[in-house]
Amino acid sequence: MLTTVWRRSSTTWALCLGGLFFVCFLGFGLITRFFTTTFVGNETDFFAFYAGARLAGTPNLYSQHAIWAAQTAATGHYSPGLLFIRLPCFALFLWPLAQLPYEAARYLWAALQCGLIAAAVWLWPGSRKIAAIVTCWSFPILTCLAFGTDTAMIFFWLACWRRLESKGYPIWAGLALALCIAKFHFFLLLPWLLIRHRRWLILQGLSLGLIILGLLSSLTAGWAWPLAYLHVLTSPAITNQSRLVMPNIHGFAQPGWEFPLVLLTLILTIWAVHKCTYTDGFIVVSLGSFLCSYHAYVHDGVILLPVLILILEKISYTAGVPLYNTSRRSRFVFEMAVCLAVLLVTPFPWVALMLRH
């Protein structure tokens, strides 16, 4: 049985090392490009983060020309499509990193992401062995590190949220959840899950965290930052991204079907949350939001790691009794979910998606 296999420490280590080797083998080109001098700024999200952090405390955080000037000053060139698209408070958080030379800051950022991934696995309130195996086999994590994104931080905050909630600190859990606003478009349906299951203290912590982040953002970029933020989010440099590499409805739907499929997915997600348990509801909300979100790419698959871990944890047994419902329909749904989770844990669908570009 699969559960008895990964409960053995030796097997867990073998699966983790095997996953790391296989992912690095498939992504060798990404690793090589990361360490080459020609891959200093182009196509890396950190190039935008670094420039935004250098502009923290100024009203020009969302100015294209100011970002390009900061990028040019740091590396001698700029990338037109790499603008700062996070809340101003995150530029403030990254300000210490921007005081270093760009090359040193880039490597330190990658090391920080690795540390956050390891911390997320350690803090995971369920099976750390399953969390470690899933993480080591994750191709999106490699792309996250290679392209300098901050998706690993979201994984870390989600692990903190579940850890703090399981330990009886719901307000602190809500505060951790508030930091996921860095990629808010993946969590727009999450408040409905918290309301449906009456997690009022988590909602209080979430609201408090958002207020604090909003105030810090206003202190960083002025009180008019929401309008400038909305303007940069709707700029052609951000919206005209290739849909071929989007791992959701926007990447696979035929013209004319995109909006109906997104609407249907949202309706089904809201309905399913009403019927599901709290944990299963989180799985449904995460998948539904990921499928509908427009700005989603391979490295954003890191956000699905908690979902994959939770699904695979369900094949564990307690006193020999399966954790899932034994009815035929529930068993079928569960088995399909496990098959999908195992597929998404492997690098194959993510590599195939990148090859579409």
C-alpha positions, 0 to 999 in steps of 0.5 A, a space after each residue: 500500500 502506498 501509505 505504508 511505503 512512504 511511512 518508511 524513512 529510507 523510502 521517503 529519502 529515496 523518493 525525495 532525492 529521486 524527485 529532486 534529481 528528476 526535476 533538475 534533469 528535466 529543468 537543467 536548461 532553467 538551472 543553466 540559464 539562472 547561473 549565466 551572466 546573460 540571464 541577469 535581468 531578462 524574464 525574471 520577476 525579481 528584476 521587477 521586485 528589485 526595481 520596485 524595492 529601490 523605489 519604495 517610499 517614493 510616489 513613482 512605484 508604479 511609474 513605468 519609466 521610473 521602474 525602467 530607470 531603476 532597472 537600467 541603473 542596476 544592470 544597464 538594461 531594462 525589461 518593458 514587461 517587468 513592472 512592479 505589480 505588488 502592493 507597495 508594502 511588499 516593496 517596503 519589505 524588500 527594501 533591505 534586499 535592494 540595497 545590495 548589488 543586483 547580482 548579490 540580491 538575486 542569489 540571496 533572493 533565491 536562497 531565501 525562497 529555498 529556505 521558505 520552501 523548506 520551512 513550509 514543509 517543516 511547518 506543515 501540520 499534517 504529514 511532513 513526509 508527504 509534504 517533502 515528497 510532493 515538494 521535491 517532485 514539484 517542477 513549478 518550484 524549480 520554475 519559481 526559483 529560476 524566474 525569481 518569483 515570490 510564489 514560494 512565499 505564498 506556499 510558506 504563508 499557507 503552511 503557516 495559516 494551517 499550522 497556526 489554525 491547527 494549534 488554536 491561534 485563529 487570529 494569527 492564522 488570519 494574519 498569515 493568510 493576509 500576506 497571501 494578498 501578494 497574489 490575491 487573484 488566487 484567493 478571491 473565493 477563500 472568504 466564502 469558505 471562511 464564512 461558510 464554515 464560520 471561521 470568524 476569528 480567522 476572518 478577524 485576523 485576515 481583516 486586521 492583516 489587510 488593514 495593516 498592509 493597506 496602511 503600510 502601503 499608504 505610508 510607502 507610496 502615498 494615499 493615491 496608490 490604489 489608482 496607480 496600482 489598478 492602472 499598472 495591473 490593466 496596462 498592456 505590458 501586463 495583460 498581453 501575456 501569452 495564454 499558451 502557458 496558462 495552466 487553466 481555462 484561459 490557456 486551454 479554452 477555445 475562443 468564445 468558451 472562455 467566459 462561460 467556462 469561467 462562470 460555470 467553474 465559479 458557480 460550481 466552486 461556490 456550490 461545492 464549498 457549501 456541500 464540502 467539509 472545511 478541508 475539502 472546501 479549501 481544496 475546491 476553492 483553491 482549484 476553482 480559483 486557480 482555474 479561473 485566475 487570468 494571471 497564472 503560469 507554471 510557477 504559480 503551480 506552487 500555490 497548489 502544493 497544499 492542495 496536492 498534499 491534502 489530497 494525498 494525505 487522504 489515502 492515509 489510514 487511521 486504525 485501518 479505516 479509510 478517511 474518505 466516505 465509503 459510498 460509491 460516488 464519494 469513492 469514485 470522486 476521491 480516486 479521481 482526485 488522487 489520480 489528478 493529484 499524482 499527475 500534477 505532482 509529477 513534472 510531466 504536465 508542467 513541462 508539456 505546458 511550457 513546451 506549448 510556448 
